[in-house]
Amino acid sequence: MSRRDRDSSPFEIERLVESEHRAGVDLAWIVVLGVTLCVLAIAFTVPDQLLNRIDDVDELNFNGVLALVFIVPMGASFFALRRYRDAIGAQRQLTHLSLHDALTGLPNRRHLREVLPSSFLHARRNNTKAAVFFIDLDGFKVVNDTYGHEVGDELMKAVAERLQRMCEPDRWAARFAGDEFVLIDPLPHTHEAAERFAIDVVAAIETPFELGEDQISISASIGVAFGDVTDDPDEILRDADAAMYDAKGSDDRTSVYADWMRVNLTPATAERRLHEALDRGEFKLLFQPIVALRTGSIVGTEALLRWDDPQRGIVAPLDFLGALEDTGLIVPVGRWVFGEACRQARRWADMAAPGEVPLRVTVNVSPRQLSQVDFIDDVARAIEAAELEPGTIYLEFTEAALINDPRGAWAALGRIRELGVGLALDDFGSGYSSLTHLRSFDLELLKLDGAYLDTLGTNSKDDATVRHVLSLARALGIATVAEGITEPAQIDLLVEFGCELGQGFHFAEPVPATSIDLLVNHRSGVSDSLQPDDADVVLPRLRTSTP
């Protein structure tokens, strides 16, 4: 890597662009001047007048005339040629900068996509497949946060130099993005040799870097994929990326791509796969009953999103909810969830006997949804489309939704309350819990985080915390729901502490809407039948019920 490559910067690009611009302007002025002089000479018969003057002057110095006729045009031509060469040089440097990373001097992603097909073709000619190594630096963000971005930049350069040395003479390295690199071996001897090389690269990166007075250690995860000219370069990169994410859980931090990895979600595949899931109707809702702890009767349900992937089956929420949030697809998916939950709530309301309180349905809302300017309109449209009483629906939000923009969150939640929709604070007691939120927001439900139940009855401090929270909620007129109930003993303690409602695997796992239909028909939940008065006690009607 040359010093010019390392020193390339946006300022260098601006200088080259300015140089090329000046050369082009100079050439244009030379042409304009030359054409103007020719036009004037013809218009004013300058050649005829010059010949007449020559006839009148016997002692004219013809050397001077020749100098004017030949040397001046030659000088102008030489100047124009030099400026043209400057412009060509600037163009070449601009091309180089467009294909190389400014910080490390390595080829960039654009150059990588140009090189991959030729590497695959070279491998095909030698009856093999090119190896593509996708490298992610583990812990690089910690270095930036601890030492600062200047040290982080120096570390990135040092990693690039170490990778480039390992690539000599036949392999090829590129910086893909951020702390990700790609290496290409067009002629690996065997697949096993490529795997050993990946392990060597991890070992090389794990060797501490000496940066000034600091000694910094990081690691890396490497995914390996193989391709030839019949393969799509972008697909091979995605395969190597998927293998890299699998490598993060392996002992040697390396992994070779296998077909089953294609269904895994990575930043490179998440948006495409989730878009397909939404378009194909692969998302579905399950419902977990919320029961009255004293009677065991069903009084509501929580709508829970699941992904029924044709290749993997039911995907755990933790495996895709984060990707939905990161890609922004949580907004259209959340819109579908709310609409579907409203339709189901209307069905169960129609199934209720005269005088019975309709089954309440709670729906989770993410911070990203809450921050959307049209979120309230989406909620109103879904309720109107289902012809549903707004008080039948509760929106569950976590305290994380309140941290970044409490004023904006309060404004949005206030408008939701004006619609007549109920509010439920979810996972209270985890992370950012603050009792001030109980006073600030007009809540109907407080859902106690299930982590408290693990030590309930064995940890006096947790018992005191639960008692205090439940007492405060009761004083504020907020119904409480204990999440994650798994044992009967937990129910006895919760009732003793003053908790009215609960949900968890002890009562029922999340089930399809048709299973809830059976409970609604018998109005009996997991034990005894529910009387209308009971519902009003444990799940009060909303204080605002505007249609």
Helices and strands as residue ranges (DSSP letters): H 3-7, H 10-43, H 46-56, H 62-66, I 67-71, H 72-98, H 109-125, E 130-138, H 140-147, H 149-167, E 172-177, E 180-185, H 191-206, E 209-211, E 214-216, E 219-227, H 233-247, E 254-256, G 259-263, H 270-279, E 283-292, E 298-309, E 313-315, G 317-319, H 321-327, H 330-351, E 360-364, H 367-370, H 375-386, G 390-392, E 393-398, H 400-403, H 406-419, E 422-428, H 436-440, E 445-448, G 450-455, H 460-475, E 479-482, H 488-497, E 501-502, H 513-522, H 532-538
